Amino acid sequence: MAIDNGSVPKGGIEVIRSELVQKLCDDHPDLRIREIERVVSSFFDAISDQLQQGGRVELRGFGAFSTRDRDARKGRNPRTGEAVDVDAKRVPYFKPGKEMRERLNV
Amino acid sequence: MRQPKAGTLTRADLADVVHQEIGLSRAESANIVERILHHMCAALSDGENVKISGFGSFILRDKGERIGRNPKTGVEVPIAPRRVLTFRASQLMRERIVSGD
């Protein structure tokens, strides 16, 4: 069955970590860029650490990060068609918050 | 130094991590955490994807209209075209999560 994952919006613009750091520098002229970079790393590392420990991170208005357990399954090498065993694993998951979902569709 | 193992972290906990690790005041730490989220929300609302190296990418997708069904009543209803937000974790984060503690 075909799954419609939707199309990527036109434009293809993206904000990368360094641009986020720049915006924060503009907000906080009292801080040096080096400090802001450390803050940004600290922020995202704390989320990753929490997920690694099996916990969740809930950010009201934005969304929630958690992990999901995937069962072992039989997969297939897409190139050769050969059947392979895929082990059970834990994967990161993000659910956008209600406010965030609404903001995307105004 | 880190918060309780597992459980749920919130903004306040992230601000506390920043306060402890970077040494900014509690107020400034809380403010900057808020601004990080503000800038990410603003970019996504403007139709821009957000890519954080070593963490993951927040990717927008436009979905076409389709016919859905109320699972309780079985009544068919049109689902309007809409934009959704997906998250794709970086390879680094995936590897960390798979390995666990």
N, CA and C atoms of all chains as a GROMACS GRO file, in nm:
protein
  621
    1MET      N    1   0.084  -0.119   0.000
    1MET     CA    2   0.000   0.000   0.000
    1MET      C    3   0.088   0.125   0.000
    2ALA      N    4   0.053   0.219  -0.085
    2ALA     CA    5   0.132   0.341  -0.090
    2ALA      C    6   0.097   0.430   0.029
    3ILE      N    7   0.196   0.487   0.090
    3ILE     CA    8   0.172   0.577   0.202
    3ILE      C    9   0.206   0.718   0.157
    4ASP      N   10   0.112   0.810   0.177
    4ASP     CA   11   0.137   0.948   0.139
    4ASP      C   12   0.209   1.019   0.253
    5ASN      N   13   0.337   1.039   0.237
    5ASN     CA   14   0.414   1.108   0.341
    5ASN      C   15   0.406   1.259   0.323
    6GLY      N   16   0.336   1.302   0.219
    6GLY     CA   17   0.327   1.445   0.193
    6GLY      C   18   0.451   1.494   0.121
    7SER      N   19   0.439   1.612   0.066
    7SER     CA   20   0.554   1.665  -0.007
    7SER      C   21   0.623   1.772   0.078
    8VAL      N   22   0.749   1.789   0.053
    8VAL     CA   23   0.826   1.891   0.124
    8VAL      C   24   0.785   2.026   0.066
    9PRO      N   25   0.755   2.125   0.152
    9PRO     CA   26   0.711   2.255   0.101
    9PRO      C   27   0.814   2.315   0.005
   10LYS      N   28   0.764   2.389  -0.090
   10LYS     CA   29   0.854   2.451  -0.189
   10LYS      C   30   0.941   2.556  -0.123
   11GLY      N   31   1.053   2.579  -0.184
   11GLY     CA   32   1.145   2.678  -0.129
   11GLY      C   33   1.268   2.609  -0.074
   12GLY      N   34   1.242   2.505   0.006
   12GLY     CA   35   1.353   2.427   0.061
   12GLY      C   36   1.444   2.508   0.152
   13ILE      N   37   1.386   2.609   0.218
   13ILE     CA   38   1.468   2.690   0.307
   13ILE      C   39   1.484   2.615   0.438
   14GLU      N   40   1.596   2.627   0.501
   14GLU     CA   41   1.609   2.568   0.633
   14GLU      C   42   1.697   2.652   0.723
   15VAL      N   43   1.670   2.637   0.852
   15VAL     CA   44   1.750   2.706   0.952
   15VAL      C   45   1.842   2.602   1.013
   16ILE      N   46   1.969   2.628   1.014
   16ILE     CA   47   2.061   2.532   1.072
   16ILE      C   48   2.111   2.582   1.207
   17ARG      N   49   2.177   2.493   1.280
   17ARG     CA   50   2.224   2.524   1.415
   17ARG      C   51   2.296   2.659   1.423
   18SER      N   52   2.385   2.687   1.327
   18SER     CA   53   2.464   2.810   1.333
   18SER      C   54   2.376   2.935   1.320
   19GLU      N   55   2.266   2.923   1.244
   19GLU     CA   56   2.175   3.037   1.231
   19GLU      C   57   2.096   3.059   1.359
   20LEU      N   58   2.063   2.949   1.425
   20LEU     CA   59   1.995   2.958   1.554
   20LEU      C   60   2.086   3.030   1.654
   21VAL      N   61   2.215   2.991   1.654
   21VAL     CA   62   2.313   3.055   1.743
   21VAL      C   63   2.318   3.206   1.714
   22GLN      N   64   2.318   3.242   1.586
   22GLN     CA   65   2.325   3.383   1.547
   22GLN      C   66   2.204   3.461   1.599
   23LYS      N   67   2.085   3.402   1.584
   23LYS     CA   68   1.962   3.467   1.632
   23LYS      C   69   1.969   3.489   1.783
   24LEU      N   70   2.022   3.389   1.854
   24LEU     CA   71   2.032   3.399   2.000
   24LEU      C   72   2.135   3.505   2.040
   25CYS      N   73   2.240   3.519   1.959
   25CYS     CA   74   2.340   3.623   1.984
   25CYS      C   75   2.275   3.761   1.973
   26ASP      N   76   2.184   3.774   1.875
   26ASP     CA   77   2.114   3.902   1.858
   26ASP      C   78   2.024   3.931   1.979
   27ASP      N   79   1.964   3.824   2.035
   27ASP     CA   80   1.879   3.840   2.154
   27ASP      C   81   1.960   3.878   2.277
   28HIS      N   82   2.082   3.823   2.283
   28HIS     CA   83   2.164   3.835   2.405
   28HIS      C   84   2.300   3.898   2.375
   29PRO      N   85   2.300   4.028   2.348
   29PRO     CA   86   2.428   4.093   2.314
   29PRO      C   87   2.530   4.088   2.428
   30ASP      N   88   2.481   4.057   2.549
   30ASP     CA   89   2.571   4.050   2.664
   30ASP      C   90   2.652   3.920   2.667
   31LEU      N   91   2.611   3.821   2.587
   31LEU     CA   92   2.681   3.692   2.587
   31LEU      C   93   2.770   3.678   2.464
   32ARG      N   94   2.881   3.606   2.482
   32ARG     CA   95   2.969   3.582   2.368
   32ARG      C   96   2.918   3.462   2.288
   33ILE      N   97   2.953   3.460   2.160
   33ILE     CA   98   2.904   3.353   2.072
   33ILE      C   99   2.945   3.216   2.125
   34ARG      N  100   3.063   3.209   2.183
   34ARG     CA  101   3.115   3.083   2.237
   34ARG      C  102   3.021   3.030   2.347
   35GLU      N  103   2.971   3.122   2.430
   35GLU     CA  104   2.880   3.081   2.538
   35GLU      C  105   2.746   3.034   2.482
   36ILE      N  106   2.698   3.109   2.383
   36ILE     CA  107   2.570   3.073   2.321
   36ILE      C  108   2.582   2.934   2.258
   37GLU      N  109   2.693   2.907   2.193
   37GLU     CA  110   2.713   2.775   2.132
   37GLU      C  111   2.709   2.666   2.238
   38ARG      N  112   2.768   2.696   2.353
   38ARG     CA  113   2.768   2.597   2.462
   38ARG      C  114   2.627   2.577   2.517
   39VAL      N  115   2.551   2.685   2.523
   39VAL     CA  116   2.412   2.675   2.571
   39VAL      C  117   2.330   2.587   2.476
   40VAL      N  118   2.346   2.613   2.346
   40VAL     CA  119   2.269   2.537   2.247
   40VAL      C  120   2.306   2.388   2.253
   41SER      N  121   2.436   2.360   2.266
   41SER     CA  122   2.480   2.219   2.278
   41SER      C  123   2.423   2.155   2.402
   42SER      N  124   2.430   2.230   2.511
   42SER     CA  125   2.382   2.182   2.640
   42SER      C  126   2.232   2.148   2.632
   43PHE      N  127   2.157   2.236   2.568
   43PHE     CA  128   2.012   2.218   2.552
   43PHE      C  129   1.980   2.089   2.475
   44PHE      N  130   2.041   2.072   2.359
   44PHE     CA  131   2.009   1.954   2.278
   44PHE      C  132   2.069   1.826   2.336
   45ASP      N  133   2.187   1.837   2.398
   45ASP     CA  134   2.246   1.719   2.462
   45ASP      C  135   2.160   1.670   2.578
   46ALA      N  136   2.101   1.765   2.652
   46ALA     CA  137   2.017   1.726   2.766
   46ALA      C  138   1.895   1.647   2.717
   47ILE      N  139   1.841   1.687   2.603
   47ILE     CA  140   1.727   1.614   2.547
   47ILE      C  141   1.771   1.473   2.504
   48SER      N  142   1.884   1.465   2.434
   48SER     CA  143   1.935   1.335   2.390
   48SER      C  144   1.964   1.244   2.508
   49ASP      N  145   2.027   1.300   2.612
   49ASP     CA  146   2.060   1.221   2.732
   49ASP      C  147   1.935   1.163   2.795
   50GLN      N  148   1.834   1.248   2.805
   50GLN     CA  149   1.709   1.205   2.867
   50GLN      C  150   1.646   1.089   2.789
   51LEU      N  151   1.648   1.100   2.657
   51LEU     CA  152   1.591   0.993   2.574
   51LEU      C  153   1.675   0.866   2.585
   52GLN      N  154   1.806   0.886   2.593
   52GLN     CA  155   1.895   0.770   2.604
   52GLN      C  156   1.865   0.693   2.732
   53GLN      N  157   1.827   0.767   2.838
   53GLN     CA  158   1.795   0.704   2.966
   53GLN      C  159   1.653   0.649   2.970
   54GLY      N  160   1.583   0.660   2.858
   54GLY     CA  161   1.448   0.604   2.851
   54GLY      C  162   1.339   0.700   2.896
   55GLY      N  163   1.374   0.828   2.918
   55GLY     CA  164   1.274   0.925   2.963
   55GLY      C  165   1.212   1.002   2.848
   56ARG      N  166   1.131   1.102   2.886
   56ARG     CA  167   1.064   1.190   2.789
   56ARG      C  168   1.103   1.334   2.814
   57VAL      N  169   1.080   1.418   2.714
   57VAL     CA  170   1.100   1.562   2.730
   57VAL      C  171   0.975   1.629   2.674
   58GLU      N  172   0.906   1.705   2.758
   58GLU     CA  173   0.782   1.768   2.716
   58GLU      C  174   0.799   1.919   2.713
   59LEU      N  175   0.784   1.978   2.595
   59LEU     CA  176   0.799   2.122   2.580
   59LEU      C  177   0.668   2.181   2.532
   60ARG      N  178   0.589   2.230   2.628
   60ARG     CA  179   0.456   2.286   2.598
   60ARG      C  180   0.462   2.386   2.482
   61GLY      N  181   0.370   2.372   2.391
   61GLY     CA  182   0.364   2.464   2.279
   61GLY      C  183   0.450   2.422   2.162
   62PHE      N  184   0.548   2.337   2.190
   62PHE     CA  185   0.636   2.290   2.084
   62PHE      C  186   0.609   2.144   2.053
   63GLY      N  187   0.632   2.058   2.152
   63GLY     CA  188   0.605   1.917   2.130
   63GLY      C  189   0.674   1.832   2.234
   64ALA      N  190   0.666   1.700   2.218
   64ALA     CA  191   0.726   1.610   2.317
   64ALA      C  192   0.815   1.507   2.250
   65PHE      N  193   0.932   1.488   2.310
   65PHE     CA  194   1.026   1.386   2.261
   65PHE      C  195   1.012   1.263   2.351
   66SER      N  196   1.011   1.146   2.288
   66SER     CA  197   1.008   1.022   2.365
   66SER      C  198   1.075   0.915   2.280
   67THR      N  199   1.073   0.792   2.328
   67THR     CA  200   1.129   0.684   2.246
   67THR      C  201   1.021   0.578   2.227
   68ARG      N  202   1.034   0.503   2.120
   68ARG     CA  203   0.940   0.395   2.092
   68ARG      C  204   1.020   0.268   2.069
   69ASP      N  205   0.964   0.157   2.116
   69ASP     CA  206   1.030   0.028   2.094
   69ASP      C  207   0.976  -0.036   1.967
   70ARG      N  208   1.068  -0.075   1.882
   70ARG     CA  209   1.029  -0.142   1.757
   70ARG      C  210   1.060  -0.291   1.772
   71ASP      N  211   0.963  -0.375   1.736
   71ASP     CA  212   0.985  -0.520   1.741
   71ASP      C  213   1.087  -0.563   1.636
   72ALA      N  214   1.148  -0.678   1.660
   72ALA     CA  215   1.234  -0.738   1.559
   72ALA      C  216   1.146  -0.774   1.440
   73ARG      N  217   1.200  -0.766   1.322
   73ARG     CA  218   1.120  -0.800   1.204
   73ARG      C  219   1.209  -0.855   1.095
   74LYS      N  220   1.143  -0.916   0.997
   74LYS     CA  221   1.216  -0.962   0.879
   74LYS      C  222   1.221  -0.847   0.780
   75GLY      N  223   1.341  -0.807   0.746
   75GLY     CA  224   1.352  -0.701   0.647
   75GLY      C  225   1.405  -0.760   0.518
   76ARG      N  226   1.427  -0.672   0.423
   76ARG     CA  227   1.479  -0.717   0.295
   76ARG      C  228   1.583  -0.617   0.247
   77ASN      N  229   1.694  -0.669   0.199
   77ASN     CA  230   1.793  -0.581   0.138
   77ASN      C  231   1.732  -0.529   0.009
   78PRO      N  232   1.708  -0.398   0.000
   78PRO     CA  233   1.636  -0.345  -0.116
   78PRO      C  234   1.713  -0.368  -0.247
   79ARG      N  235   1.843  -0.384  -0.238
   79ARG     CA  236   1.922  -0.400  -0.360
   79ARG      C  237   1.916  -0.544  -0.410
   80THR      N  238   1.936  -0.638  -0.317
   80THR     CA  239   1.945  -0.779  -0.359
   80THR      C  240   1.815  -0.855  -0.338
   81GLY      N  241   1.722  -0.798  -0.257
   81GLY     CA  242   1.598  -0.868  -0.231
   81GLY      C  243   1.614  -0.977  -0.127
   82GLU      N  244   1.734  -0.990  -0.073
   82GLU     CA  245   1.765  -1.094   0.025
   82GLU      C  246   1.697  -1.064   0.160
   83ALA      N  247   1.640  -1.165   0.224
   83ALA     CA  248   1.576  -1.145   0.354
   83ALA      C  249   1.681  -1.131   0.462
   84VAL      N  250   1.662  -1.034   0.551
   84VAL     CA  251   1.755  -1.015   0.663
   84VAL      C  252   1.676  -0.995   0.792
   85ASP      N  253   1.734  -1.035   0.902
   85ASP     CA  254   1.669  -1.014   1.031
   85ASP      C  255   1.702  -0.875   1.081
   86VAL      N  256   1.600  -0.798   1.118
   86VAL     CA  257   1.622  -0.668   1.178
   86VAL      C  258   1.592  -0.683   1.327
   87ASP      N  259   1.689  -0.651   1.410
   87ASP     CA  260   1.673  -0.667   1.555
   87ASP      C  261   1.570  -0.569   1.612
   88ALA      N  262   1.514  -0.604   1.726
   88ALA     CA  263   1.428  -0.511   1.800
   88ALA      C  264   1.514  -0.391   1.837
   89LYS      N  265   1.458  -0.273   1.835
   89LYS     CA  266   1.537  -0.156   1.871
   89LYS      C  267   1.450  -0.046   1.928
   90ARG      N  268   1.515   0.051   1.988
   90ARG     CA  269   1.446   0.166   2.043
   90ARG      C  270   1.480   0.285   1.953
   91VAL      N  271   1.378   0.361   1.916
   91VAL     CA  272   1.400   0.475   1.827
   91VAL      C  273   1.344   0.604   1.887
   92PRO      N  274   1.409   0.718   1.855
   92PRO     CA  275   1.359   0.847   1.902
   92PRO      C  276   1.227   0.882   1.832
   93TYR      N  277   1.140   0.953   1.903
   93TYR     CA  278   1.011   0.991   1.847
   93TYR      C  279   0.977   1.133   1.893
   94PHE      N  280   0.918   1.211   1.803
   94PHE     CA  281   0.876   1.347   1.838
   94PHE      C  282   0.731   1.366   1.797
   95LYS      N  283   0.650   1.414   1.891
   95LYS     CA  284   0.511   1.447   1.858
   95LYS      C  285   0.492   1.597   1.874
   96PRO      N  286   0.460   1.666   1.765
   96PRO     CA  287   0.441   1.811   1.775
   96PRO      C  288   0.322   1.841   1.866
   97GLY      N  289   0.332   1.950   1.942
   97GLY     CA  290   0.223   1.991   2.031
   97GLY      C  291   0.108   2.050   1.952
   98LYS      N  292  -0.006   2.061   2.019
   98LYS     CA  293  -0.127   2.111   1.953
   98LYS      C  294  -0.106   2.253   1.898
   99GLU      N  295  -0.047   2.339   1.981
   99GLU     CA  296  -0.024   2.478   1.938
   99GLU      C  297   0.065   2.485   1.815
  100MET      N  298   0.168   2.401   1.816
  100MET     CA  299   0.262   2.398   1.703
  100MET      C  300   0.188   2.354   1.576
  101ARG      N  301   0.108   2.248   1.589
  101ARG     CA  302   0.034   2.196   1.472
  101ARG      C  303  -0.059   2.304   1.418
  102GLU      N  304  -0.122   2.379   1.509
  102GLU     CA  305  -0.215   2.483   1.464
  102GLU      C  306  -0.140   2.599   1.397
  103ARG      N  307  -0.024   2.633   1.452
  103ARG     CA  308   0.053   2.744   1.393
  103ARG      C  309   0.097   2.714   1.251
  104LEU      N  310   0.116   2.586   1.220
  104LEU     CA  311   0.161   2.550   1.084
  104LEU      C  312   0.050   2.565   0.981
  105ASN      N  313  -0.074   2.578   1.029
  105ASN     CA  314  -0.186   2.577   0.936
  105ASN      C  315  -0.274   2.700   0.946
  106VAL      N  316  -0.214   2.814   0.977
  106VAL     CA  317  -0.296   2.936   0.983
  106VAL      C  318  -0.298   3.005   0.847
  107MET      N  319   2.469   1.514   3.868
  107MET     CA  320   2.432   1.651   3.836
  107MET      C  321   2.310   1.655   3.747
  108ARG      N  322   2.296   1.551   3.663
  108ARG     CA  323   2.178   1.546   3.578
  108ARG      C  324   2.054   1.515   3.658
  109GLN      N  325   1.943   1.551   3.602
  109GLN     CA  326   1.811   1.529   3.661
  109GLN      C  327   1.785   1.381   3.686
  110PRO      N  328   1.672   1.349   3.748
  110PRO     CA  329   1.638   1.209   3.774
  110PRO      C  330   1.647   1.125   3.647
  111LYS      N  331   1.687   1.004   3.662
  111LYS     CA  332   1.688   0.915   3.545
  111LYS      C  333   1.545   0.896   3.501
  112ALA      N  334   1.525   0.889   3.371
  112ALA     CA  335   1.393   0.871   3.312
  112ALA      C  336   1.297   0.979   3.362
  113GLY      N  337   1.169   0.951   3.370
  113GLY     CA  338   1.073   1.055   3.404
  113GLY      C  339   1.059   1.152   3.288
  114THR      N  340   1.002   1.269   3.317
  114THR     CA  341   0.980   1.368   3.211
  114THR      C  342   1.052   1.498   3.241
  115LEU      N  343   1.131   1.543   3.144
  115LEU     CA  344   1.198   1.674   3.156
  115LEU      C  345   1.106   1.780   3.097
  116THR      N  346   1.112   1.900   3.154
  116THR     CA  347   1.035   2.013   3.102
  116THR      C  348   1.132   2.128   3.076
  117ARG      N  349   1.075   2.239   3.027
  117ARG     CA  350   1.154   2.362   3.008
  117ARG      C  351   1.238   2.396   3.130
  118ALA      N  352   1.174   2.388   3.247
  118ALA     CA  353   1.241   2.428   3.370
  118ALA      C  354   1.366   2.342   3.394
  119ASP      N  355   1.356   2.213   3.364
  119ASP     CA  356   1.472   2.124   3.382
  119ASP      C  357   1.583   2.160   3.284
  120LEU      N  358   1.544   2.192   3.161
  120LEU     CA  359   1.644   2.229   3.060
  120LEU      C  360   1.713   2.359   3.101
  121ALA      N  361   1.634   2.453   3.154
  121ALA     CA  362   1.692   2.580   3.200
  121ALA      C  363   1.790   2.551   3.314
  122ASP      N  364   1.755   2.456   3.398
  122ASP     CA  365   1.840   2.421   3.511
  122ASP      C  366   1.973   2.359   3.463
  123VAL      N  367   1.966   2.276   3.361
  123VAL     CA  368   2.087   2.216   3.303
  123VAL      C  369   2.178   2.327   3.250
  124VAL      N  370   2.117   2.423   3.178
  124VAL     CA  371   2.195   2.534   3.123
  124VAL      C  372   2.258   2.616   3.237
  125HIS      N  373   2.178   2.642   3.339
  125HIS     CA  374   2.228   2.717   3.455
  125HIS      C  375   2.349   2.646   3.517
  126GLN      N  376   2.338   2.516   3.536
  126GLN     CA  377   2.445   2.440   3.602
  126GLN      C  378   2.567   2.421   3.512
  127GLU      N  379   2.543   2.393   3.384
  127GLU     CA  380   2.656   2.362   3.296
  127GLU      C  381   2.727   2.485   3.244
  128ILE      N  382   2.652   2.591   3.217
  128ILE     CA  383   2.714   2.708   3.155
  128ILE      C  384   2.738   2.818   3.258
  129GLY      N  385   2.663   2.812   3.368
  129GLY     CA  386   2.685   2.910   3.474
  129GLY      C  387   2.614   3.043   3.454
  130LEU      N  388   2.517   3.047   3.360
  130LEU     CA  389   2.436   3.168   3.347
  130LEU      C  390   2.338   3.170   3.465
  131SER      N  391   2.284   3.287   3.496
  131SER     CA  392   2.188   3.296   3.606
  131SER      C  393   2.065   3.212   3.570
  132ARG      N  394   1.986   3.178   3.672
  132ARG     CA  395   1.864   3.099   3.646
  132ARG      C  396   1.770   3.173   3.552
  133ALA      N  397   1.757   3.305   3.575
  133ALA     CA  398   1.664   3.384   3.492
  133ALA      C  399   1.710   3.386   3.348
  134GLU      N  400   1.841   3.409   3.329
  134GLU     CA  401   1.892   3.418   3.192
  134GLU      C  402   1.886   3.280   3.124
  135SER      N  403   1.911   3.175   3.200
  135SER     CA  404   1.903   3.039   3.145
  135SER      C  405   1.762   3.008   3.099
  136ALA      N  406   1.664   3.045   3.182
  136ALA     CA  407   1.524   3.021   3.146
  136ALA      C  408   1.487   3.101   3.022
  137ASN      N  409   1.537   3.224   3.017
  137ASN     CA  410   1.507   3.311   2.904
  137ASN      C  411   1.564   3.256   2.773
  138ILE      N  412   1.687   3.207   2.778
  138ILE     CA  413   1.751   3.161   2.654
  138ILE      C  414   1.688   3.031   2.606
  139VAL      N  415   1.647   2.945   2.700
  139VAL     CA  416   1.576   2.821   2.662
  139VAL      C  417   1.447   2.859   2.589
  140GLU      N  418   1.378   2.960   2.642
  140GLU     CA  419   1.256   3.008   2.580
  140GLU      C  420   1.283   3.061   2.440
  141ARG      N  421   1.393   3.134   2.426
  141ARG     CA  422   1.427   3.192   2.294
  141ARG      C  423   1.465   3.084   2.193
  142ILE      N  424   1.532   2.978   2.239
  142ILE     CA  425   1.566   2.868   2.147
  142ILE      C  426   1.436   2.813   2.088
  143LEU      N  427   1.340   2.785   2.177
  143LEU     CA  428   1.212   2.729   2.130
  143LEU      C  429   1.137   2.830   2.043
  144HIS      N  430   1.143   2.958   2.083
  144HIS     CA  431   1.076   3.063   2.006
  144HIS      C  432   1.130   3.065   1.862
  145HIS      N  433   1.262   3.064   1.846
  145HIS     CA  434   1.321   3.072   1.712
  145HIS      C  435   1.289   2.948   1.629
  146MET      N  436   1.287   2.833   1.695
  146MET     CA  437   1.254   2.710   1.621
  146MET      C  438   1.108   2.715   1.574
  147CYS      N  439   1.017   2.754   1.664
  147CYS     CA  440   0.874   2.765   1.629
  147CYS      C  441   0.854   2.867   1.517
  148ALA      N  442   0.923   2.980   1.529
  148ALA     CA  443   0.906   3.088   1.430
  148ALA      C  444   0.951   3.042   1.292
  149ALA      N  445   1.066   2.974   1.286
  149ALA     CA  446   1.116   2.928   1.156
  149ALA      C  447   1.019   2.827   1.095
  150LEU      N  448   0.972   2.734   1.176
  150LEU     CA  449   0.879   2.632   1.125
  150LEU      C  450   0.747   2.696   1.080
  151SER      N  451   0.699   2.794   1.157
  151SER     CA  452   0.575   2.864   1.118
  151SER      C  453   0.593   2.937   0.986
  152ASP      N  454   0.716   2.981   0.960
  152ASP     CA  455   0.746   3.052   0.834
  152ASP      C  456   0.772   2.954   0.719
  153GLY      N  457   0.759   2.826   0.746
  153GLY     CA  458   0.779   2.727   0.640
  153GLY      C  459   0.923   2.684   0.621
  154GLU      N  460   1.006   2.712   0.722
  154GLU     CA  461   1.146   2.671   0.710
  154GLU      C  462   1.171   2.547   0.795
  155ASN      N  463   1.246   2.452   0.740
  155ASN     CA  464   1.286   2.336   0.817
  155ASN      C  465   1.396   2.378   0.914
  156VAL      N  466   1.411   2.304   1.021
  156VAL     CA  467   1.515   2.335   1.120
  156VAL      C  468   1.606   2.214   1.134
  157LYS      N  469   1.736   2.237   1.112
  157LYS     CA  470   1.831   2.127   1.115
  157LYS      C  471   1.937   2.152   1.221
  158ILE      N  472   1.942   2.064   1.320
  158ILE     CA  473   2.038   2.077   1.428
  158ILE      C  474   2.138   1.962   1.417
  159SER      N  475   2.260   1.992   1.377
  159SER     CA  476   2.358   1.885   1.356
  159SER      C  477   2.380   1.808   1.486
  160GLY      N  478   2.392   1.678   1.476
  160GLY     CA  479   2.415   1.593   1.592
  160GLY      C  480   2.288   1.561   1.669
  161PHE      N  481   2.177   1.627   1.634
  161PHE     CA  482   2.051   1.606   1.704
  161PHE      C  483   1.945   1.552   1.608
  162GLY      N  484   1.909   1.634   1.511
  162GLY     CA  485   1.810   1.588   1.414
  162GLY      C  486   1.752   1.704   1.335
  163SER      N  487   1.659   1.672   1.247
  163SER     CA  488   1.596   1.773   1.163
  163SER      C  489   1.446   1.774   1.184
  164PHE      N  490   1.391   1.895   1.192
  164PHE     CA  491   1.246   1.913   1.198
  164PHE      C  492   1.204   1.948   1.056
  165ILE      N  493   1.125   1.862   0.997
  165ILE     CA  494   1.093   1.873   0.856
  165ILE      C  495   0.944   1.891   0.835
  166LEU      N  496   0.909   1.992   0.754
  166LEU     CA  497   0.768   2.020   0.723
  166LEU      C  498   0.727   1.938   0.601
  167ARG      N  499   0.603   1.892   0.603
  167ARG     CA  500   0.550   1.823   0.486
  167ARG      C  501   0.409   1.873   0.459
  168ASP      N  502   0.379   1.892   0.331
  168ASP     CA  503   0.244   1.934   0.293
  168ASP      C  504   0.165   1.811   0.249
  169LYS      N  505   0.052   1.790   0.315
  169LYS     CA  506  -0.031   1.674   0.285
  169LYS      C  507  -0.151   1.716   0.201
  170GLY      N  508  -0.185   1.635   0.104
  170GLY     CA  509  -0.300   1.666   0.021
  170GLY      C  510  -0.429   1.630   0.091
  171GLU      N  511  -0.541   1.673   0.034
  171GLU     CA  512  -0.671   1.639   0.091
  171GLU      C  513  -0.696   1.490   0.072
  172ARG      N  514  -0.760   1.427   0.169
  172ARG     CA  515  -0.797   1.286   0.152
  172ARG      C  516  -0.927   1.259   0.229
  173ILE      N  517  -0.986   1.147   0.197
  173ILE     CA  518  -1.109   1.110   0.265
  173ILE      C  519  -1.072   1.023   0.385
  174GLY      N  520  -1.114   1.067   0.502
  174GLY     CA  521  -1.090   0.989   0.622
  174GLY      C  522  -1.220   0.929   0.669
  175ARG      N  523  -1.213   0.859   0.779
  175ARG     CA  524  -1.333   0.794   0.830
  175ARG      C  525  -1.335   0.809   0.981
  176ASN      N  526  -1.446   0.848   1.036
  176ASN     CA  527  -1.459   0.853   1.181
  176ASN      C  528  -1.457   0.708   1.230
  177PRO      N  529  -1.354   0.670   1.306
  177PRO     CA  530  -1.340   0.530   1.343
  177PRO      C  531  -1.455   0.480   1.430
  178LYS      N  532  -1.523   0.571   1.497
  178LYS     CA  533  -1.633   0.531   1.586
  178LYS      C  534  -1.761   0.507   1.508
  179THR      N  535  -1.792   0.601   1.418
  179THR     CA  536  -1.920   0.593   1.347
  179THR      C  537  -1.906   0.537   1.206
  180GLY      N  538  -1.783   0.535   1.153
  180GLY     CA  539  -1.764   0.485   1.016
  180GLY      C  540  -1.802   0.585   0.910
  181VAL      N  541  -1.841   0.706   0.952
  181VAL     CA  542  -1.882   0.808   0.855
  181VAL      C  543  -1.759   0.866   0.785
  182GLU      N  544  -1.767   0.877   0.653
  182GLU     CA  545  -1.654   0.933   0.578
  182GLU      C  546  -1.653   1.085   0.591
  183VAL      N  547  -1.536   1.141   0.615
  183VAL     CA  548  -1.522   1.286   0.624
  183VAL      C  549  -1.399   1.330   0.546
  184PRO      N  550  -1.408   1.445   0.476
  184PRO     CA  551  -1.290   1.493   0.404
  184PRO      C  552  -1.189   1.549   0.503
  185ILE      N  553  -1.062   1.517   0.484
  185ILE     CA  554  -0.955   1.574   0.566
  185ILE      C  555  -0.886   1.679   0.481
  186ALA      N  556  -0.891   1.802   0.527
  186ALA     CA  557  -0.839   1.916   0.450
  186ALA      C  558  -0.689   1.905   0.430
  187PRO      N  559  -0.638   1.964   0.321
  187PRO     CA  560  -0.493   1.966   0.301
  187PRO      C  561  -0.430   2.039   0.417
  188ARG      N  562  -0.318   1.994   0.463
  188ARG     CA  563  -0.256   2.058   0.579
  188ARG      C  564  -0.106   2.037   0.578
  189ARG      N  565  -0.039   2.115   0.660
  189ARG     CA  566   0.106   2.104   0.675
  189ARG      C  567   0.134   2.033   0.807
  190VAL      N  568   0.222   1.934   0.803
  190VAL     CA  569   0.257   1.863   0.926
  190VAL      C  570   0.407   1.873   0.953
  191LEU      N  571   0.441   1.853   1.079
  191LEU     CA  572   0.581   1.860   1.121
  191LEU      C  573   0.630   1.721   1.157
  192THR      N  574   0.742   1.682   1.101
  192THR     CA  575   0.800   1.553   1.136
  192THR      C  576   0.941   1.576   1.190
  193PHE      N  577   0.989   1.480   1.265
  193PHE     CA  578   1.125   1.489   1.319
  193PHE      C  579   1.204   1.368   1.272
  194ARG      N  580   1.320   1.395   1.218
  194ARG     CA  581   1.409   1.286   1.180
  194ARG      C  582   1.536   1.299   1.264
  195ALA      N  583   1.555   1.203   1.354
  195ALA     CA  584   1.672   1.208   1.443
  195ALA      C  585   1.800   1.185   1.363
  196SER      N  586   1.908   1.247   1.407
  196SER     CA  587   2.036   1.228   1.340
  196SER      C  588   2.087   1.087   1.366
  197GLN      N  589   2.181   1.044   1.284
  197GLN     CA  590   2.242   0.912   1.301
  197GLN      C  591   2.300   0.898   1.442
  198LEU      N  592   2.365   1.006   1.486
  198LEU     CA  593   2.428   1.006   1.618
  198LEU      C  594   2.325   0.979   1.729
  199MET      N  595   2.213   1.050   1.723
  199MET     CA  596   2.108   1.033   1.824
  199MET      C  597   2.049   0.892   1.815
  200ARG      N  598   2.025   0.842   1.693
  200ARG     CA  599   1.970   0.707   1.678
  200ARG      C  600   2.060   0.604   1.744
  201GLU      N  601   2.190   0.621   1.720
  201GLU     CA  602   2.286   0.524   1.777
  201GLU      C  603   2.284   0.530   1.929
  202ARG      N  604   2.274   0.652   1.983
  202ARG     CA  605   2.270   0.665   2.129
  202ARG      C  606   2.147   0.599   2.187
  203ILE      N  607   2.031   0.617   2.121
  203ILE     CA  608   1.905   0.564   2.173
  203ILE      C  609   1.903   0.411   2.165
  204VAL      N  610   1.954   0.357   2.053
  204VAL     CA  611   1.956   0.212   2.036
  204VAL      C  612   2.038   0.147   2.147
  205SER      N  613   2.152   0.210   2.180
  205SER     CA  614   2.241   0.149   2.279
  205SER      C  615   2.189   0.168   2.422
  206GLY      N  616   2.102   0.266   2.444
  206GLY     CA  617   2.045   0.288   2.577
  206GLY      C  618   2.150   0.327   2.678
  207ASP      N  619   2.128   0.288   2.803
  207ASP     CA  620   2.220   0.328   2.912
  207ASP      C  621   2.361   0.272   2.895
   0.00000   0.00000   0.00000
